[in-house]
């Protein structure tokens, strides 16, 4: 369980880093750089998002629901699930 939480904590900054890398490369592409690095990084994002969503569903949401003990928590969880 602790390993899953650690993985989840690592995924969000990693996703942000990948997006920032794509933005940086985009500027280079406008100057005529190769698309190879852009596509290499872009291909990493769907798997990372998928893994993050799975961890949300399997670890984060159940823990939040157990610890919050409120209807408000259930509403937040359902909203987050709908956004996935």
PyMOL commands that set and color helices and strands:
alter all, ss='L'
color gray80, all
select helices_A, chain A and resi 2-30+36-68+71-83
alter helices_A, ss='H'
color red, helices_A
deselect
rebuild
show_as cartoon
